[in-house]
Amino acid sequence: MRTRALTLCLSLLGGVVLASCSSTYGLTVSWTFASGGSCDGAGIEQVRITIPGEPLQQSVFDCRLGQVMFTGFYPGTYQVTVDALDATVPNPPTPIWTGTGTIDLRGSAGVGVVLQPVSSQNAVTYLSWTLDPATGDANQIPRCGSGQRLDQIGIFIDDQNAGTYGCGQGTGGGVVVSPYVTAGPHTVQLVAFSSQDIVTAFAQSDLLQVTFATGQASTQTTPLHWNVGGLQVGWAPYASLSDYNADIRQTCGQAGIADLVLGFATQQEQGSTFSLGASCNASVVLDNVLTGTWFPYIDACGPGGAAGSCGAQSGGPVVYRENPSLVNPQSVTVQPGRFFDSTQPAAFNVFIPLFHI
C-alpha cells in the first residue's frame, strides 16, 4: 500500500535510501482469458481493475487494450483484480470473468492476470441479420432501423425471451452479442417487430442450432423471413341490399355506430384484429396482416363499450356486420413480403359491406 510504503521510507531515511524513497513507479496490468479465449470470444467489451486501498483515477478500460499502466506507485506489494464485465448489465457492473494477481514493485513492474469464468453462464455468440426481399410501395414496406417501422429485434434462446436489440444494430455490417448462456448446444431465434405493435412478429429467422463455447464465440448471420404482407380494406354501412346495390351508404351517425373492429378469420382459427375507431365509409392500408388465406370481417358496435373492443366482452352491442345471406364474404390471400402496391391496387383491395343485425 502507498501509506505502508511511505512509512517504510521514512524509517529508512539516510544515505542512498533517501533517493529511492522519493521515487514512484509505474505498474503495468495485463490480462488474458483462460483456455485461449479473447475479449471478442468471451463477448467482453470492458474490464474493471481494482487494487485494494488504491483510488485509481480510471478503473474501467476497453478489454481489447490487453494491458494498461498506472503511475505514482511506491515500492511495495500490491494485489490486482481484473473483472471482465457483462456488457448487457451496465448497472451495477457485473463480472462474467475475473482474476487476481500479486506484484512486488521492488522486483517487477508488471503483473499478468488470467481471467476465469465466474459462473457457468459465460458463453456467447455474435448475431447479425438480413430481411428477405419485399415488394410494394416504398412507404408501405416495413423498414428495419431506428425510427423505422421495424425498430426492435427480439431474441429467443431455447424458446425463452432473452431480450431485445435495435433492429438496425445487426444490419449493414453491424453485429450484436447474445446474452450469456451455458456452454453447449442451444436454439436461437430472432423476431423482428415494432415497438408500436408488439404483438405482431413481422419477420423471423429459422430456428438456429448453435453450439456455444466458453471464450470462443461463433458468428451467426441469418435471414429473417416475412410473416406478414399488405392489404387495403374498405367498408361502409348500408340500410338494405338495395342500398348496397345502388351504393347508397350510411354515415356512422345514421347507423348508430360508435366503434369498429376489423378481424381476420378462417374456418379453423381467429386471426389478428385491428381497431378502426369510429370511421365509416373509409379504408385502411395495413402492413401487418399475417400471411395466409383469410375471410376479413368487421364488427360495428353501438355506444357504451370500451374503444377498440367491439366484438369482445367489454365492447358495446354489435349493431352492424356482414350478412352472408345478402353478400358473399370475400376471401383474400396475403403473401409474405408483398405489401400494398399502388400500381396494382386491385390485388390488395377488399371491401366489406355492413348491414344491420
VEXZA-110445 format. One record per residue (C-alpha): residue in one letter; x, y, z. Coordinates in pm, 1 decimal, decimal comma. Each point is the difference from the previous one (the first is absolute). Layout:
BEGIN
<node vomi="A" x="X" y="Y" z="Z"/>
...
***
This chain:
BEGIN
<node vomi="M" x="0,0" y="0,0" z="0,0"/>
<node vomi="R" x="122,0" y="351,2" z="-65,2"/>
<node vomi="T" x="-38,9" y="103,6" z="366,0"/>
<node vomi="R" x="192,8" y="-304,8" z="115,2"/>
<node vomi="A" x="272,7" y="58,2" z="-259,2"/>
<node vomi="L" x="32,9" y="361,4" z="105,4"/>
<node vomi="T" x="31,0" y="-101,2" z="365,8"/>
<node vomi="L" x="273,4" y="-243,0" z="-94,3"/>
<node vomi="C" x="190,0" y="275,4" z="-183,5"/>
<node vomi="L" x="-23,8" y="234,5" z="299,0"/>
<node vomi="S" x="148,7" y="-267,0" z="226,1"/>
<node vomi="L" x="293,6" y="-48,9" z="-236,5"/>
<node vomi="L" x="92,1" y="363,3" z="-63,0"/>
<node vomi="G" x="367,8" y="57,5" z="-48,2"/>
<node vomi="G" x="271,5" y="-83,8" z="-244,0"/>
<node vomi="V" x="-99,1" y="-128,8" z="-346,2"/>
<node vomi="V" x="-342,9" y="-113,5" z="120,7"/>
<node vomi="L" x="-126,4" y="357,2" z="0,6"/>
<node vomi="A" x="23,0" y="28,6" z="-378,4"/>
<node vomi="S" x="-191,7" y="-320,7" z="-66,2"/>
<node vomi="C" x="-269,4" y="92,1" z="254,0"/>
<node vomi="S" x="-81,6" y="317,3" z="-184,4"/>
<node vomi="S" x="-78,9" y="-196,0" z="-319,2"/>
<node vomi="T" x="-326,4" y="-153,3" z="-121,2"/>
<node vomi="Y" x="-38,9" y="-270,1" z="-260,6"/>
<node vomi="G" x="-224,4" y="-112,5" z="-278,7"/>
<node vomi="L" x="-210,7" y="-312,8" z="44,7"/>
<node vomi="T" x="-102,8" y="-182,6" z="-316,3"/>
<node vomi="V" x="-306,3" y="-227,1" z="13,3"/>
<node vomi="S" x="-71,8" y="-242,4" z="-284,3"/>
<node vomi="W" x="-273,7" y="-257,4" z="-36,6"/>
<node vomi="T" x="-72,2" y="-312,2" z="-199,6"/>
<node vomi="F" x="-284,1" y="-250,4" z="-6,2"/>
<node vomi="A" x="39,1" y="-357,5" z="113,1"/>
<node vomi="S" x="-5,0" y="-278,6" z="-261,1"/>
<node vomi="G" x="115,9" y="233,5" z="-277,5"/>
<node vomi="G" x="-309,3" y="218,6" z="5,5"/>
<node vomi="S" x="-9,7" y="364,1" z="-104,0"/>
<node vomi="C" x="-207,1" y="311,4" z="62,4"/>
<node vomi="D" x="-198,6" y="-59,5" z="-317,7"/>
<node vomi="G" x="-24,4" y="-371,9" z="63,4"/>
<node vomi="A" x="-133,8" y="61,7" z="348,4"/>
<node vomi="G" x="-235,4" y="278,6" z="-107,9"/>
<node vomi="I" x="174,5" y="248,8" z="229,5"/>
<node vomi="E" x="28,7" y="371,3" z="-78,7"/>
<node vomi="Q" x="136,8" y="143,3" z="325,0"/>
<node vomi="V" x="212,5" y="-105,8" z="295,1"/>
<node vomi="R" x="16,6" y="154,6" z="345,6"/>
<node vomi="I" x="322,7" y="10,3" z="199,6"/>
<node vomi="T" x="6,1" y="32,4" z="377,6"/>
<node vomi="I" x="297,5" y="22,8" z="233,4"/>
<node vomi="P" x="-105,3" y="-8,0" z="366,6"/>
<node vomi="G" x="75,5" y="326,8" z="174,3"/>
<node vomi="E" x="91,7" y="178,8" z="-323,4"/>
<node vomi="P" x="-243,2" y="260,0" z="-140,2"/>
<node vomi="L" x="60,5" y="-30,1" z="-374,5"/>
<node vomi="Q" x="-71,1" y="301,4" z="-217,6"/>
<node vomi="Q" x="-142,1" y="-236,5" z="-262,2"/>
<node vomi="S" x="-101,4" y="-356,8" z="71,6"/>
<node vomi="V" x="-204,6" y="-114,5" z="-303,6"/>
<node vomi="F" x="173,0" y="-62,4" z="-332,9"/>
<node vomi="D" x="-64,8" y="-138,1" z="-347,2"/>
<node vomi="C" x="63,4" y="-373,2" z="24,8"/>
<node vomi="R" x="185,1" y="-5,0" z="-333,4"/>
<node vomi="L" x="280,1" y="215,8" z="140,6"/>
<node vomi="G" x="139,1" y="-310,7" z="167,3"/>
<node vomi="Q" x="204,0" y="201,6" z="245,6"/>
<node vomi="V" x="16,4" y="339,6" z="169,2"/>
<node vomi="M" x="261,0" y="176,7" z="209,8"/>
<node vomi="F" x="-61,4" y="194,2" z="319,4"/>
<node vomi="T" x="251,4" y="251,3" z="134,5"/>
<node vomi="G" x="77,0" y="144,6" z="341,0"/>
<node vomi="F" x="45,2" y="-326,9" z="193,7"/>
<node vomi="Y" x="253,4" y="-34,8" z="278,7"/>
<node vomi="P" x="205,1" y="-317,7" z="36,7"/>
<node vomi="G" x="-198,7" y="-272,7" z="167,7"/>
<node vomi="T" x="-226,6" y="-299,3" z="-54,5"/>
<node vomi="Y" x="-337,0" y="49,7" z="-168,1"/>
<node vomi="Q" x="-293,9" y="-228,5" z="-71,4"/>
<node vomi="V" x="-165,6" y="69,4" z="-335,2"/>
<node vomi="T" x="-346,1" y="-124,9" z="-102,9"/>
<node vomi="V" x="-128,6" y="17,1" z="-357,2"/>
<node vomi="D" x="-373,1" y="-53,0" z="-63,3"/>
<node vomi="A" x="-135,7" y="-52,7" z="-351,4"/>
<node vomi="L" x="-341,8" y="166,1" z="6,6"/>
<node vomi="D" x="-333,8" y="-113,1" z="-137,6"/>
<node vomi="A" x="-79,4" y="239,5" z="-286,3"/>
<node vomi="T" x="-372,7" y="-67,8" z="36,0"/>
<node vomi="V" x="-12,6" y="115,8" z="364,5"/>
<node vomi="P" x="145,1" y="353,3" z="15,0"/>
<node vomi="N" x="-114,5" y="65,4" z="355,0"/>
<node vomi="P" x="115,0" y="-132,3" z="233,3"/>
<node vomi="P" x="317,7" y="-116,8" z="-178,6"/>
<node vomi="T" x="-16,0" y="-379,1" z="3,8"/>
<node vomi="P" x="308,2" y="-220,6" z="-48,4"/>
<node vomi="I" x="-26,7" y="-294,6" z="-238,0"/>
<node vomi="W" x="370,9" y="-85,9" z="23,4"/>
<node vomi="T" x="245,5" y="96,8" z="273,8"/>
<node vomi="G" x="358,7" y="-50,4" z="106,9"/>
<node vomi="T" x="243,8" y="121,5" z="263,1"/>
<node vomi="G" x="376,4" y="41,1" z="-4,4"/>
<node vomi="T" x="263,6" y="124,3" z="245,1"/>
<node vomi="I" x="300,2" y="217,9" z="-81,3"/>
<node vomi="D" x="299,9" y="122,8" z="201,0"/>
<node vomi="L" x="111,3" y="323,8" z="-160,8"/>
<node vomi="R" x="342,4" y="-41,6" z="158,2"/>
<node vomi="G" x="69,9" y="-285,8" z="-236,2"/>
<node vomi="S" x="-243,9" y="33,3" z="-293,7"/>
<node vomi="A" x="-186,1" y="269,0" z="-187,0"/>
<node vomi="G" x="-290,4" y="-200,5" z="-135,6"/>
<node vomi="V" x="-256,2" y="-263,2" z="92,3"/>
<node vomi="G" x="-188,9" y="-227,4" z="-235,6"/>
<node vomi="V" x="-347,9" y="-107,7" z="107,9"/>
<node vomi="V" x="-168,0" y="-308,5" z="-145,8"/>
<node vomi="L" x="-379,0" y="34,0" z="-8,9"/>
<node vomi="Q" x="-221,4" y="-294,0" z="90,9"/>
<node vomi="P" x="-378,4" y="-28,2" z="-43,8"/>
<node vomi="V" x="-199,1" y="110,2" z="303,7"/>
<node vomi="S" x="-304,1" y="-216,0" z="-78,4"/>
<node vomi="S" x="-105,8" y="-272,1" z="-241,0"/>
<node vomi="Q" x="-188,7" y="255,1" z="-211,1"/>
<node vomi="N" x="302,5" y="136,3" z="-180,0"/>
<node vomi="A" x="-37,4" y="-83,6" z="-370,4"/>
<node vomi="V" x="-131,7" y="225,6" z="-275,1"/>
<node vomi="T" x="-45,8" y="19,5" z="-375,2"/>
<node vomi="Y" x="3,5" y="300,8" z="-231,8"/>
<node vomi="L" x="-311,7" y="63,3" z="-206,9"/>
<node vomi="S" x="-90,4" y="198,3" z="-308,8"/>
<node vomi="W" x="-301,2" y="-19,8" z="-228,9"/>
<node vomi="T" x="-154,9" y="93,9" z="-332,5"/>
<node vomi="L" x="-362,1" y="34,1" z="-108,8"/>
<node vomi="D" x="-128,0" y="-199,4" z="-294,4"/>
<node vomi="P" x="-79,5" y="213,9" z="-306,6"/>
<node vomi="A" x="-344,0" y="164,5" z="-6,0"/>
<node vomi="T" x="-216,2" y="167,1" z="-264,3"/>
<node vomi="G" x="-245,6" y="289,0" z="11,9"/>
<node vomi="D" x="-2,2" y="376,2" z="27,6"/>
<node vomi="A" x="314,4" y="129,8" z="166,7"/>
<node vomi="N" x="-200,6" y="154,6" z="283,9"/>
<node vomi="Q" x="-191,2" y="-324,3" z="58,9"/>
<node vomi="I" x="291,2" y="-240,9" z="44,2"/>
<node vomi="P" x="97,8" y="-21,7" z="369,3"/>
<node vomi="R" x="361,2" y="108,2" z="37,2"/>
<node vomi="C" x="251,3" y="-105,9" z="264,0"/>
<node vomi="G" x="177,0" y="262,0" z="210,8"/>
<node vomi="S" x="-31,6" y="272,5" z="259,0"/>
<node vomi="G" x="-316,6" y="201,8" z="-60,0"/>
<node vomi="Q" x="-120,9" y="-250,3" z="-262,0"/>
<node vomi="R" x="-305,9" y="-221,8" z="10,7"/>
<node vomi="L" x="214,8" y="-294,6" z="111,8"/>
<node vomi="D" x="209,6" y="144,0" z="280,7"/>
<node vomi="Q" x="42,8" y="-305,4" z="224,1"/>
<node vomi="I" x="142,5" y="-350,9" z="-23,5"/>
<node vomi="G" x="-94,8" y="-251,3" z="266,8"/>
<node vomi="I" x="231,6" y="-289,8" z="77,1"/>
<node vomi="F" x="-130,3" y="-331,5" z="127,7"/>
<node vomi="I" x="240,9" y="-257,6" z="138,2"/>
<node vomi="D" x="-138,7" y="-347,4" z="63,3"/>
<node vomi="D" x="-349,2" y="147,3" z="-58,2"/>
<node vomi="Q" x="48,0" y="253,5" z="280,8"/>
<node vomi="N" x="-10,6" y="377,0" z="-51,6"/>
<node vomi="A" x="360,7" y="113,8" z="47,6"/>
<node vomi="G" x="-32,5" y="371,7" z="-76,0"/>
<node vomi="T" x="-5,0" y="243,0" z="-291,5"/>
<node vomi="Y" x="231,7" y="196,1" z="-228,4"/>
<node vomi="G" x="-51,1" y="297,1" z="-225,9"/>
<node vomi="C" x="-88,6" y="-138,3" z="-343,1"/>
<node vomi="G" x="275,2" y="198,9" z="-170,1"/>
<node vomi="Q" x="273,2" y="-126,3" z="233,8"/>
<node vomi="G" x="41,4" y="-329,3" z="-184,1"/>
<node vomi="T" x="-22,2" y="125,1" z="-359,5"/>
<node vomi="G" x="238,7" y="177,8" z="-235,2"/>
<node vomi="G" x="306,0" y="-170,0" z="145,6"/>
<node vomi="G" x="-105,2" y="42,3" z="363,7"/>
<node vomi="V" x="-4,5" y="-286,2" z="248,0"/>
<node vomi="V" x="-143,4" y="-49,5" z="346,9"/>
<node vomi="V" x="106,9" y="-233,9" z="274,2"/>
<node vomi="S" x="-248,9" y="-248,7" z="139,1"/>
<node vomi="P" x="-80,9" y="-32,2" z="369,3"/>
<node vomi="Y" x="234,5" y="-229,1" z="192,5"/>
<node vomi="V" x="-104,6" y="-363,4" z="20,0"/>
<node vomi="T" x="156,7" y="-325,9" z="109,1"/>
<node vomi="A" x="240,5" y="-158,8" z="-242,8"/>
<node vomi="G" x="-156,9" y="-261,8" z="-224,8"/>
<node vomi="P" x="-279,6" y="-23,9" z="-258,8"/>
<node vomi="H" x="-288,6" y="247,6" z="10,2"/>
<node vomi="T" x="-272,1" y="113,4" z="-237,4"/>
<node vomi="V" x="-9,2" y="366,6" z="-102,0"/>
<node vomi="Q" x="-274,1" y="185,8" z="-186,5"/>
<node vomi="L" x="-26,3" y="367,8" z="-94,8"/>
<node vomi="V" x="-332,0" y="182,7" z="-46,1"/>
<node vomi="A" x="-45,3" y="344,5" z="-157,4"/>
<node vomi="F" x="-279,6" y="213,3" z="142,8"/>
<node vomi="S" x="-111,3" y="357,5" z="54,5"/>
<node vomi="S" x="1,8" y="169,6" z="337,9"/>
<node vomi="Q" x="-336,8" y="144,9" z="-106,9"/>
<node vomi="D" x="-140,1" y="-347,9" z="-77,7"/>
<node vomi="I" x="157,8" y="-243,4" z="241,0"/>
<node vomi="V" x="-240,3" y="-285,3" z="-78,5"/>
<node vomi="T" x="95,3" y="-52,3" z="-365,4"/>
<node vomi="A" x="309,1" y="-195,3" z="-103,3"/>
<node vomi="F" x="57,2" y="175,6" z="-332,2"/>
<node vomi="A" x="291,7" y="-227,9" z="-90,1"/>
<node vomi="Q" x="205,1" y="-266,9" z="170,5"/>
<node vomi="S" x="295,2" y="-228,3" z="-51,2"/>
<node vomi="D" x="-7,8" y="-373,6" z="-24,6"/>
<node vomi="L" x="79,2" y="-180,1" z="323,7"/>
<node vomi="L" x="381,0" y="6,6" z="20,5"/>
<node vomi="Q" x="191,4" y="-283,7" z="163,4"/>
<node vomi="V" x="305,2" y="165,0" z="158,2"/>
<node vomi="T" x="275,8" y="-164,8" z="202,1"/>
<node vomi="F" x="128,3" y="254,8" z="252,2"/>
<node vomi="A" x="359,7" y="-31,1" z="124,4"/>
<node vomi="T" x="158,0" y="176,2" z="297,4"/>
<node vomi="G" x="230,8" y="275,7" z="-122,2"/>
<node vomi="Q" x="-42,1" y="-104,4" z="-364,7"/>
<node vomi="A" x="-299,0" y="187,6" z="-142,2"/>
<node vomi="S" x="-132,6" y="-98,2" z="-341,3"/>
<node vomi="T" x="-164,5" y="237,1" z="-248,3"/>
<node vomi="Q" x="-346,5" y="-51,4" z="-145,9"/>
<node vomi="T" x="-149,0" y="197,9" z="-288,9"/>
<node vomi="T" x="-358,9" y="-97,4" z="-61,8"/>
<node vomi="P" x="-277,8" y="112,2" z="-234,8"/>
<node vomi="L" x="-332,6" y="107,6" z="147,0"/>
<node vomi="H" x="-298,5" y="-133,3" z="-194,1"/>
<node vomi="W" x="-318,2" y="205,1" z="-31,6"/>
<node vomi="N" x="-303,6" y="-114,7" z="197,9"/>
<node vomi="V" x="-218,8" y="283,9" z="-128,7"/>
<node vomi="G" x="-115,5" y="175,5" z="-314,8"/>
<node vomi="G" x="-209,9" y="300,0" z="-91,9"/>
<node vomi="L" x="-368,4" y="58,0" z="-64,3"/>
<node vomi="Q" x="-243,1" y="287,8" z="-55,8"/>
<node vomi="V" x="-335,6" y="-46,4" z="169,0"/>
<node vomi="G" x="-302,7" y="221,6" z="-62,7"/>
<node vomi="W" x="-344,9" y="-7,2" z="164,3"/>
<node vomi="A" x="-333,9" y="175,9" z="16,6"/>
<node vomi="P" x="-338,3" y="-55,0" z="170,4"/>
<node vomi="Y" x="-315,6" y="-45,4" z="-209,0"/>
<node vomi="A" x="-364,0" y="14,4" z="101,3"/>
<node vomi="S" x="-96,4" y="-277,7" z="-241,4"/>
<node vomi="L" x="117,6" y="-217,1" z="-288,1"/>
<node vomi="S" x="-159,0" y="237,2" z="-249,0"/>
<node vomi="D" x="198,1" y="287,0" z="150,4"/>
<node vomi="Y" x="313,5" y="-212,4" z="-32,5"/>
<node vomi="N" x="-74,5" y="-72,1" z="-364,7"/>
<node vomi="A" x="-55,4" y="371,8" z="-56,1"/>
<node vomi="D" x="302,3" y="86,0" z="217,0"/>
<node vomi="I" x="-204,7" y="216,5" z="235,7"/>
<node vomi="R" x="210,2" y="4,6" z="312,8"/>
<node vomi="Q" x="-86,6" y="100,0" z="353,0"/>
<node vomi="T" x="208,2" y="209,3" z="233,7"/>
<node vomi="C" x="103,7" y="-136,1" z="338,8"/>
<node vomi="G" x="-248,9" y="241,4" z="156,9"/>
<node vomi="Q" x="-287,7" y="-125,3" z="-216,8"/>
<node vomi="A" x="89,3" y="-360,9" z="76,7"/>
<node vomi="G" x="58,4" y="58,1" z="372,6"/>
<node vomi="I" x="356,7" y="-128,7" z="-23,0"/>
<node vomi="A" x="253,6" y="115,0" z="260,2"/>
<node vomi="D" x="281,1" y="-256,5" z="-27,7"/>
<node vomi="L" x="127,1" y="-233,8" z="-271,5"/>
<node vomi="V" x="246,8" y="-288,6" z="14,6"/>
<node vomi="L" x="144,0" y="-178,7" z="-302,6"/>
<node vomi="G" x="88,4" y="-366,4" z="33,1"/>
<node vomi="F" x="134,8" y="-284,9" z="-209,8"/>
<node vomi="A" x="-122,0" y="-356,3" z="36,7"/>
<node vomi="T" x="-3,5" y="-338,1" z="-164,9"/>
<node vomi="Q" x="-238,4" y="-284,9" z="62,8"/>
<node vomi="Q" x="251,7" y="-139,3" z="249,1"/>
<node vomi="E" x="151,2" y="301,9" z="174,7"/>
<node vomi="Q" x="-33,2" y="361,3" z="101,4"/>
<node vomi="G" x="277,6" y="224,9" z="-127,9"/>
<node vomi="S" x="106,4" y="353,8" z="80,9"/>
<node vomi="T" x="-238,2" y="284,2" z="78,5"/>
<node vomi="F" x="41,8" y="373,6" z="-65,8"/>
<node vomi="S" x="-185,2" y="292,7" z="154,3"/>
<node vomi="L" x="-156,0" y="228,6" z="-262,3"/>
<node vomi="G" x="-129,8" y="265,3" z="237,8"/>
<node vomi="A" x="-337,0" y="154,1" z="-88,7"/>
<node vomi="S" x="49,8" y="53,8" z="-373,5"/>
<node vomi="C" x="-250,1" y="-111,1" z="-261,6"/>
<node vomi="N" x="31,3" y="16,9" z="-380,6"/>
<node vomi="A" x="372,9" y="-31,0" z="46,1"/>
<node vomi="S" x="296,6" y="-221,1" z="-79,6"/>
<node vomi="V" x="332,0" y="-91,1" z="159,2"/>
<node vomi="V" x="327,4" y="-129,3" z="-142,7"/>
<node vomi="L" x="162,6" y="-261,7" z="222,6"/>
<node vomi="D" x="357,9" y="-124,4" z="-2,3"/>
<node vomi="N" x="-34,4" y="-258,7" z="274,9"/>
<node vomi="V" x="-253,9" y="-257,9" z="-112,7"/>
<node vomi="L" x="117,8" y="-354,2" z="65,4"/>
<node vomi="T" x="54,4" y="-203,7" z="-314,0"/>
<node vomi="G" x="-262,1" y="-249,9" z="-109,7"/>
<node vomi="T" x="-350,5" y="-7,4" z="-142,2"/>
<node vomi="W" x="-245,2" y="190,6" z="217,3"/>
<node vomi="F" x="-359,9" y="111,5" z="14,7"/>
<node vomi="P" x="10,5" y="362,6" z="118,1"/>
<node vomi="Y" x="-294,5" y="115,0" z="210,9"/>
<node vomi="I" x="-100,7" y="307,8" z="195,3"/>
<node vomi="D" x="-197,1" y="25,2" z="322,4"/>
<node vomi="A" x="-168,9" y="340,7" z="28,5"/>
<node vomi="C" x="-131,0" y="86,4" z="345,9"/>
<node vomi="G" x="-232,3" y="258,6" z="143,5"/>
<node vomi="P" x="101,5" y="228,2" z="286,6"/>
<node vomi="G" x="67,2" y="-122,2" z="352,7"/>
<node vomi="G" x="313,7" y="-211,9" z="-33,3"/>
<node vomi="A" x="372,2" y="57,6" z="30,9"/>
<node vomi="A" x="161,2" y="139,1" z="-313,8"/>
<node vomi="G" x="158,8" y="-267,6" z="-216,8"/>
<node vomi="S" x="-179,5" y="-285,2" z="176,7"/>
<node vomi="C" x="-298,6" y="-54,9" z="-228,9"/>
<node vomi="G" x="-70,9" y="-371,4" z="-19,6"/>
<node vomi="A" x="161,2" y="-62,4" z="337,9"/>
<node vomi="Q" x="-164,6" y="-23,0" z="340,7"/>
<node vomi="S" x="84,6" y="361,6" z="82,6"/>
<node vomi="G" x="-135,7" y="129,6" z="-329,0"/>
<node vomi="G" x="-336,3" y="155,2" z="-68,7"/>
<node vomi="P" x="-279,6" y="-187,6" z="-176,5"/>
<node vomi="V" x="78,9" y="-106,1" z="-357,1"/>
<node vomi="V" x="-247,0" y="180,7" z="-225,5"/>
<node vomi="Y" x="147,9" y="-47,9" z="-349,2"/>
<node vomi="R" x="189,2" y="-287,7" z="-153,7"/>
<node vomi="E" x="36,7" y="-183,5" z="-327,7"/>
<node vomi="N" x="-304,2" y="-198,4" z="-109,5"/>
<node vomi="P" x="102,8" y="-309,2" z="-199,2"/>
<node vomi="S" x="-360,3" y="-52,5" z="-109,3"/>
<node vomi="L" x="12,0" y="337,8" z="-180,6"/>
<node vomi="V" x="362,4" y="24,0" z="-118,9"/>
<node vomi="N" x="247,8" y="-285,4" z="-12,5"/>
<node vomi="P" x="297,9" y="63,3" z="229,3"/>
<node vomi="Q" x="317,4" y="77,9" z="-190,2"/>
<node vomi="S" x="313,6" y="-201,9" z="66,5"/>
<node vomi="V" x="349,4" y="135,4" z="-49,0"/>
<node vomi="T" x="343,0" y="-159,6" z="-17,5"/>
<node vomi="V" x="282,7" y="192,1" z="166,4"/>
<node vomi="Q" x="344,9" y="-88,1" z="-129,2"/>
<node vomi="P" x="321,6" y="37,7" z="202,6"/>
<node vomi="G" x="195,1" y="316,1" z="-76,9"/>
<node vomi="R" x="-252,9" y="125,7" z="-253,3"/>
<node vomi="F" x="-130,1" y="338,1" z="111,1"/>
<node vomi="F" x="-249,3" y="246,1" z="-144,7"/>
<node vomi="D" x="94,2" y="105,2" z="-352,4"/>
<node vomi="S" x="-181,4" y="305,1" z="-138,3"/>
<node vomi="T" x="79,3" y="-108,8" z="-355,9"/>
<node vomi="Q" x="-222,4" y="-305,1" z="44,1"/>
<node vomi="P" x="-240,8" y="89,7" z="282,4"/>
<node vomi="A" x="-262,1" y="-257,4" z="-96,0"/>
<node vomi="A" x="234,7" y="-277,8" z="109,7"/>
<node vomi="F" x="-9,6" y="134,3" z="355,5"/>
<node vomi="N" x="-354,3" y="138,1" z="33,8"/>
<node vomi="V" x="-280,9" y="-154,9" z="193,9"/>
<node vomi="F" x="-333,1" y="169,7" z="74,2"/>
<node vomi="I" x="-229,5" y="-98,7" z="286,6"/>
<node vomi="P" x="-367,4" y="113,3" z="-14,6"/>
<node vomi="L" x="-170,0" y="20,8" z="340,5"/>
<node vomi="F" x="-369,1" y="-58,8" z="64,8"/>
<node vomi="H" x="-215,6" y="47,3" z="305,1"/>
<node vomi="I" x="-49,2" y="-310,9" z="210,1"/>
***
